[in-house]
Amino acid sequence: MTDSPLHFDTMQVHAGTAPDTATGARQVPIYQSTAFVFKDAEHAARLFNLQEVGYIYSRLTNPTVMALANRITALEGGVGGVCTSSGHAAQIMALYPLMAPGRNIIASTRLYGGTVTQFTQVFKRFGWSTRFVDIDDEAALRAAVDEDTRAIFCESITNPGGHITDIPMVARVANAAGVPLVVDNTSASPYLCRPIELGATLVINSTTKYLTGNGTVTGGAIVDSGKFDWSAHPGKFPSLTEPEPAYHGLRFHETFGPMAYTFHSIAIGLRDLGMTMNPQGAHYTLMGIETLSLRMDKHVKNAMAVARWLEADPRVGEVTYAGLESSPYFARAARICPKGAGAIFTFQIKSGYDGCVRFVNALKLFSHVANLGDARSLVIHPASTTHRQLTEDQQRAAGVAPDYVRLSIGIEDSRDIIADLDQALNG
Ligand SMILES: *Cc1c(COP(=O)(O)O)cnc(C)c1O
């Protein structure tokens, strides 16, 4: 291979993997082994002291899982990354080195429903808190920062509305506040959006969705840009800058420089929290990623065709797809995700809540599930399912008013997708 950087389509097939040194196997073997034999006691000691990188035990590192982490790191343009058991685990793991009781994060109001629950209910038990702010409102973001803020968190393409976040603007706020910007890139995937190039410090993905692409396994990944200077703010990020008692007083940032966050995520995060991806799951995701760009291009092409068709239909009200010229996010989409505005959006059915329920029941090709980013087209009516506990006002604030349904457009033939929507709108 040459030394010039490889292009995305090449990296999605090759990055992080080489023929197996032991057997020559061309595909990454599934290293279904819990433990790895030390060469001798000295080797074991060096591994345990983090003086040498190698495999000890699969809760921390495993060759198949590492291959996947390295591939996703390459696709996101970071310096290091780790995989986790789910996207939600990636969120906890990403924030864990930054947080402590009493500290807060600032998060977008437009987030995956499960993330809102995690950030409000679970964080409370850790003594962490979340300030939800309109991610388009720069002044409100700045005003929400205080001395206990340790991160800003947003999604690149937001769920459920498919709105586009102005990542460079949010990165400016994060820089001014001296805190990392964490971007959940799940709905875009690294093919459509590259948050690190736009100023993000850390990128997380639920690999459950587009990266695997076929609805088979749950997984997550965290990628570090390596750009944040953890030592620039003394005492602010002690996990990364102060002596670590569990490693004989080692200071991660001083010792590992730009790889500090990644080493901490493995040596402390995975070791102690244990939110580990299994090698079989990593294998499925490695297979999925090989076709990521091909699938995303088709997802986007189909989403565009479906959104245009819906927009022209008299039974339909608003269509929130940012790829439509009528969207207030159209110009921003061209800047943030120039290859396409993803394939998740909501639309309004004029016959209201009951019409939405009839529509969802009448669909045949679409699957009614609480998932997205599958090769199959998926639908959900948030007001009667995921958001049914909320008041109507809360539903509207979350972008899921009672007369809206969310679509995740698959890679089928768009004519069949549209035909199914057409017959179901008569339902
Ligand atoms: C699904 C999803 C998550 C959570 O990922 P899991 O793998 O289900 O834990 C987080 N963020 C977004 C945007 C998602 O779509």
The ligand as an SDF file (V2000), in Angstrom:
LIG
                    3D

 15 15  0  0  0  0  0  0  0  0999 V2000
  -30.1080    3.7360   18.2900 C   0  0  0  0  0  0  0  0  0  0  0  0
  -29.4620    4.9950   18.6420 C   0  0  0  0  0  0  0  0  0  0  0  0
  -28.7120    5.1290   19.8030 C   0  0  0  0  0  0  0  0  0  0  0  0
  -28.5500    4.0040   20.7950 C   0  0  0  0  0  0  0  0  0  0  0  0
  -27.8790    2.9200   20.2130 O   0  0  0  0  0  0  0  0  0  0  0  0
  -28.1110    1.3960   20.6910 P   0  0  0  0  0  0  0  0  0  0  0  0
  -27.1320    0.6410   19.8500 O   0  0  0  0  0  0  0  0  0  0  0  0
  -29.5420    1.0700   20.4170 O   0  0  0  0  0  0  0  0  0  0  0  0
  -27.8020    1.3640   22.1400 O   0  0  0  0  0  0  0  0  0  0  0  0
  -28.1110    6.3390   20.0610 C   0  0  0  0  0  0  0  0  0  0  0  0
  -28.2470    7.3790   19.2200 N   0  0  0  0  0  0  0  0  0  0  0  0
  -28.9680    7.2950   18.0820 C   0  0  0  0  0  0  0  0  0  0  0  0
  -29.0780    8.4900   17.1940 C   0  0  0  0  0  0  0  0  0  0  0  0
  -29.5980    6.1090   17.7530 C   0  0  0  0  0  0  0  0  0  0  0  0
  -30.3150    6.0370   16.6350 O   0  0  0  0  0  0  0  0  0  0  0  0
  1  2  1  0
  2  3  1  0
  2 14  2  0
  3  4  1  0
  3 10  2  0
  4  5  1  0
  5  6  1  0
  6  7  2  0
  6  8  1  0
  6  9  1  0
 10 11  1  0
 11 12  2  0
 12 13  1  0
 12 14  1  0
 14 15  1  0
M  END
$$$$
